Amino acid sequence: MYSPTATALGSDSRPTRSERRTRWGPESQVAELNGLKTAITTAMTPEQLDAYALRFRIEEIDQKMQGGVGVGGGDHHLTPPPNFKRSPSPPPEYDASGRRTNTRQHRYRQGLEQERQALVGAALGTIPGYQQPHGLRRQPPVITKVYIPVHDFPGINFIGQILGPRGRSLADMNEQSGAHIAIRGKGSVKEGRAGHHHHHHNNNNTNTTNNNNNNNNDQHEPLHCLIKADTQEKADHAKRLINEVIEAAAYAPEAQNPRKRDQLRQLAVINGTFRDDEGRACDNCGETGHRRYFCTMPARFVAGVTCHFCNGAGHVARDCPQKKSTSAGAGAAAGVGLAKMPPWRVDRLAREREAAGPDAEFEQLLLELGG
């Protein structure tokens, strides 16, 4: 008798060879990567392991986007893996031909491109001699702004602090961060040159080519620093340098601002008026490292009196302690010579000493000692 259950449980219900369970996993797609092995058998440093992982992931993404992994080309092989965390799908978007432009595969491709751009940027900064993959599109520059609080601190010259003498401070920040920094907004255009759109920037012509429309739009914004960089790390470094300058100029006294002091030193060197007096003591407090007009101690008014005997300051030759000790010793030695003089001569010398003063008395004593 025909029984469908028996037929279902017959020989056709047995799993085929390809459907049988096995302890071996499916074929891995990464096994087809060019020259990159998944089994590392040699000892490697942590830096080498990180560099190898970067190159491996970049090569994997590159082959996946080129259609090297999978069958055929197009975006059908860019389907996210099953364990991929899916976000809510955005509303559909279509082009002029009616084709959807934000499909799941297209969004996955964009995510891979962003990941590859970030990995290539990290590899260029950490792996010596690394060459980016062929055909990689250049990442758009990172543009950010740092606004200058000119309204909160109207009496502070932030532009001068950022630029420095002849724009050297701004050029140093560009070199340290690897980004391009330019001052834009209200107050950035020099007076009398508004028609030429001369903004404050360094003298690198390749980095200062701007569109006139952008310059006009910048004039309607508050004063700010425009930062352009290849990577986000460079932009963050430039932003951190600018914020340090703004904080030092706004909250530190001008006499205690090392950046301002260095800029004045550079300006003096450029103008040829620099005097190397770093080790000179302050005339007010006696400490080194600053001049009298930068001293924070209360001002002391001392008469400019100089002793002619010891070349010291603050007393005259009559009150010099060194002279008194010398005169006492010399007077004791000359007592024998004065005793041999006639009384009239001793009285005469006494009257001359009182009329001439201490200096003449000392000179007369030396003459008497000399015979």
CORUR-V538796 format. One record per residue. N is the residue number from 1. RES is the residue in one letter. SS is DSSP state (H for helix, E for strand, C for the rest). D_FIRST is the distance of its C-alpha to the first C-alpha in Angstrom with 2 decimals. Layout:
N_RES_SS_D_FIRST, N_RES_SS_D_FIRST
This chain:
1_M_C_0.00, 2_Y_C_3.76, 3_S_C_6.24, 4_P_H_9.83, 5_T_H_11.35, 6_A_H_9.98, 7_T_H_11.12, 8_A_H_14.33, 9_L_C_14.96, 10_G_C_14.47, 11_S_H_17.47, 12_D_H_18.41, 13_S_H_19.30, 14_R_C_22.02, 15_P_C_25.52, 16_T_C_27.35, 17_R_C_30.69, 18_S_C_32.74, 19_E_C_30.94, 20_R_C_31.32, 21_R_C_33.96, 22_T_C_37.24, 23_R_C_40.62, 24_W_C_42.31, 25_G_C_42.95, 26_P_C_42.57, 27_E_C_45.20, 28_S_C_48.42, 29_Q_H_50.21, 30_V_H_53.62, 31_A_H_53.13, 32_E_H_54.13, 33_L_C_57.56, 34_N_C_60.52, 35_G_C_62.46, 36_L_C_61.64, 37_K_C_59.98, 38_T_C_58.02, 39_A_C_59.01, 40_I_C_62.73, 41_T_C_64.04, 42_T_C_67.78, 43_A_C_70.00, 44_M_C_70.75, 45_T_C_73.00, 46_P_H_71.70, 47_E_H_73.35, 48_Q_H_71.60, 49_L_H_68.23, 50_D_H_68.79, 51_A_H_69.88, 52_Y_H_66.84, 53_A_H_64.49, 54_L_H_66.25, 55_R_H_65.95, 56_F_H_62.31, 57_R_H_61.36, 58_I_H_63.46, 59_E_H_61.84, 60_E_H_58.36, 61_I_H_59.15, 62_D_H_60.90, 63_Q_H_58.00, 64_K_H_55.51, 65_M_H_57.67, 66_Q_H_58.23, 67_G_C_54.53, 68_G_C_54.86, 69_V_C_52.05, 70_G_C_48.76, 71_V_C_47.63, 72_G_C_49.86, 73_G_C_52.68, 74_G_C_53.30, 75_D_C_52.64, 76_H_H_48.85, 77_H_H_49.28, 78_L_H_51.59, 79_T_C_48.87, 80_P_C_49.98, 81_P_C_48.09, 82_P_C_45.60, 83_N_C_48.19, 84_F_C_50.85, 85_K_C_52.52, 86_R_C_52.19, 87_S_C_54.96, 88_P_C_54.60, 89_S_C_54.24, 90_P_C_57.46, 91_P_C_57.67, 92_P_C_56.66, 93_E_C_59.51, 94_Y_E_59.62, 95_D_C_62.06, 96_A_C_63.73, 97_S_C_60.75, 98_G_C_58.35, 99_R_C_56.66, 100_R_E_56.12, 101_T_C_58.48, 102_N_C_57.44, 103_T_C_53.81, 104_R_H_52.31, 105_Q_H_52.70, 106_H_H_56.29, 107_R_H_57.23, 108_Y_H_55.72, 109_R_H_57.78, 110_Q_H_60.90, 111_G_H_60.30, 112_L_H_59.97, 113_E_H_63.17, 114_Q_H_65.07, 115_E_H_63.89, 116_R_H_64.86, 117_Q_H_68.27, 118_A_H_68.94, 119_L_H_67.86, 120_V_H_69.96, 121_G_H_72.95, 122_A_H_72.58, 123_A_H_72.24, 124_L_H_75.35, 125_G_H_77.31, 126_T_H_76.19, 127_I_C_75.28, 128_P_C_78.36, 129_G_C_78.02, 130_Y_C_74.63, 131_Q_C_73.77, 132_Q_C_71.51, 133_P_C_68.44, 134_H_C_69.10, 135_G_C_68.47, 136_L_C_68.66, 137_R_C_70.10, 138_R_C_73.21, 139_Q_C_72.74, 140_P_C_74.84, 141_P_C_77.89, 142_V_E_77.94, 143_I_E_80.55, 144_T_E_81.86, 145_K_E_85.04, 146_V_E_87.35, 147_Y_E_89.68, 148_I_C_93.29, 149_P_C_94.76, 150_V_C_98.02, 151_H_C_98.27, 152_D_C_97.96, 153_F_C_100.54, 154_P_C_102.85, 155_G_C_105.59, 156_I_C_103.53, 157_N_C_103.30, 158_F_H_99.62, 159_I_H_99.76, 160_G_H_102.60, 161_Q_H_100.80, 162_I_H_97.66, 163_L_H_99.49, 164_G_C_102.25, 165_P_H_105.27, 166_R_H_104.55, 167_G_H_100.84, 168_R_H_100.48, 169_S_H_98.67, 170_L_H_96.00, 171_A_H_95.66, 172_D_H_95.25, 173_M_H_92.43, 174_N_H_90.69, 175_E_H_90.99, 176_Q_H_89.81, 177_S_H_86.73, 178_G_C_85.82, 179_A_C_85.56, 180_H_E_87.89, 181_I_E_89.79, 182_A_E_91.85, 183_I_E_93.71, 184_R_E_92.80, 185_G_C_93.47, 186_K_C_96.64, 187_G_C_99.60, 188_S_C_98.05, 189_V_C_99.95, 190_K_C_103.51, 191_E_C_106.19, 192_G_C_107.46, 193_R_C_104.39, 194_A_H_101.86, 195_G_H_101.70, 196_H_H_100.73, 197_H_C_97.99, 198_H_C_99.38, 199_H_C_97.29, 200_H_E_97.88, 201_H_C_95.94, 202_N_C_96.70, 203_N_C_97.99, 204_N_C_94.75, 205_N_H_94.39, 206_T_H_90.82, 207_N_H_89.72, 208_T_C_91.92, 209_T_C_90.87, 210_N_C_89.88, 211_N_C_89.10, 212_N_H_91.82, 213_N_H_89.35, 214_N_H_88.22, 215_N_H_91.87, 216_N_H_92.57, 217_N_H_89.60, 218_D_H_90.71, 219_Q_C_94.07, 220_H_C_92.51, 221_E_C_90.81, 222_P_C_92.51, 223_L_C_93.94, 224_H_E_91.19, 225_C_E_90.27, 226_L_E_87.61, 227_I_E_85.54, 228_K_E_83.50, 229_A_E_81.58, 230_D_C_78.82, 231_T_C_76.94, 232_Q_H_76.72, 233_E_H_78.41, 234_K_H_81.50, 235_A_H_81.67, 236_D_H_81.45, 237_H_H_84.19, 238_A_H_86.46, 239_K_H_85.84, 240_R_H_86.75, 241_L_H_90.01, 242_I_H_91.02, 243_N_H_90.35, 244_E_H_92.52, 245_V_H_95.37, 246_I_H_95.08, 247_E_H_95.05, 248_A_H_98.01, 249_A_H_100.02, 250_A_H_99.29, 251_Y_H_99.71, 252_A_C_101.88, 253_P_C_105.66, 254_E_H_106.98, 255_A_H_109.18, 256_Q_H_106.19, 257_N_C_103.79, 258_P_H_103.42, 259_R_H_101.81, 260_K_H_104.80, 261_R_H_107.21, 262_D_H_105.51, 263_Q_H_105.55, 264_L_H_109.28, 265_R_H_109.82, 266_Q_H_107.96, 267_L_H_109.94, 268_A_H_113.19, 269_V_H_112.21, 270_I_H_111.40, 271_N_H_114.69, 272_G_C_116.71, 273_T_C_118.00, 274_F_C_116.04, 275_R_C_118.02, 276_D_C_116.38, 277_D_C_117.48, 278_E_C_114.30, 279_G_C_116.24, 280_R_C_119.07, 281_A_E_119.55, 282_C_C_119.58, 283_D_C_123.13, 284_N_C_122.13, 285_C_C_120.05, 286_G_C_120.53, 287_E_C_116.82, 288_T_E_115.33, 289_G_C_112.45, 290_H_C_113.89, 291_R_C_117.09, 292_R_H_119.46, 293_Y_H_118.11, 294_F_H_114.54, 295_C_C_115.67, 296_T_C_114.05, 297_M_C_116.80, 298_P_C_119.68, 299_A_C_122.38, 300_R_C_125.48, 301_F_C_128.80, 302_V_C_130.93, 303_A_C_134.23, 304_G_C_134.28, 305_V_C_137.13, 306_T_E_137.43, 307_C_C_139.72, 308_H_C_142.00, 309_F_C_142.40, 310_C_C_138.82, 311_N_C_136.99, 312_G_C_134.92, 313_A_E_133.90, 314_G_C_134.80, 315_H_C_138.42, 316_V_C_141.77, 317_A_H_143.86, 318_R_H_146.19, 319_D_H_143.38, 320_C_C_141.61, 321_P_H_140.86, 322_Q_H_141.13, 323_K_H_144.59, 324_K_H_145.85, 325_S_H_144.87, 326_T_H_146.46, 327_S_H_149.62, 328_A_H_150.03, 329_G_H_149.88, 330_A_H_152.20, 331_G_H_154.69, 332_A_H_155.03, 333_A_H_155.72, 334_A_C_158.29, 335_G_H_160.26, 336_V_H_162.75, 337_G_H_163.56, 338_L_H_164.21, 339_A_H_166.60, 340_K_C_168.92, 341_M_C_169.33, 342_P_C_172.27, 343_P_H_171.67, 344_W_H_172.31, 345_R_H_169.61, 346_V_H_167.10, 347_D_H_167.78, 348_R_H_167.46, 349_L_H_164.08, 350_A_H_162.86, 351_R_H_163.89, 352_E_H_162.19, 353_R_H_158.96, 354_E_H_158.89, 355_A_H_159.55, 356_A_H_157.17, 357_G_C_154.18, 358_P_H_151.87, 359_D_H_151.16, 360_A_H_154.85, 361_E_H_155.54, 362_F_H_152.95, 363_E_H_154.35, 364_Q_H_157.88, 365_L_H_156.74, 366_L_H_155.26, 367_L_H_158.54, 368_E_H_160.51, 369_L_H_158.28, 370_G_C_158.76, 371_G_C_162.50
